[in-house]
């Protein structure tokens, strides 16, 4: 089976990719070979999701140009797990950044300026200690 998408690797909503996943689910594939990992997806969390799906269908992944990406070997599987861990770390960090940005913009919309006391007492100000906020 040969599939080619002429669409961005930034999305999973691609007809060729969906055909590959359908064939893998049906047991018609045992190896997925791509030229480059980014041909499959450009987002780490998507790659982690796709590798998990392929693994659950019993399909191994090989990249012709990135020889270290080969899920049929222990080293390749380890690298995929590390990639997934980094993707999760990146996603959680982005969520944390968005929460912090929302919090600071909420304070600004209430007429508070950055650094202004919001009426909370802060304890544990020594370096190396975490601060406890009492409301």
Helices and strands as residue ranges (DSSP letters): H 15-25, E 31-34, H 37-40, H 44-56, E 60-63, H 74-109, E 121-123, E 132-134
